[in-house]
Amino acid sequence: MTTFTIAQIEQAINYWRAAQPGAEFALNAQARALASVYGLMIYDGRAHVALADLTVGQVEALTAALGTQ
């Protein structure tokens, strides 16, 4: 099973924030999708999230961001 770390999620969020800034005080769609996972990981105290636990949009945003770095 493939997993992603909380650091990878954060890295992808920061990538999308820089690549496509949202409106004032708002995240773009990709960063917003990943932020929900990131927040739940912090709340649950999880260091990893399984690929199977992510939506298609979250996987696309994550792999696109991590694939460019």
Sequence and secondary structure as in RCSB ss.txt:
>XXXX:A:sequence
MTTFTIAQIEQAINYWRAAQPGAEFALNAQARALASVYGLMIYDGRAHVALADLTVGQVEALTAALGTQ
>XXXX:A:secstr
  EEEHHHHHHHHHHHHHHS  STT   HHHHHHHHHHHHHHHHT SEEEGGGS HHHHHHHHHHHHT 
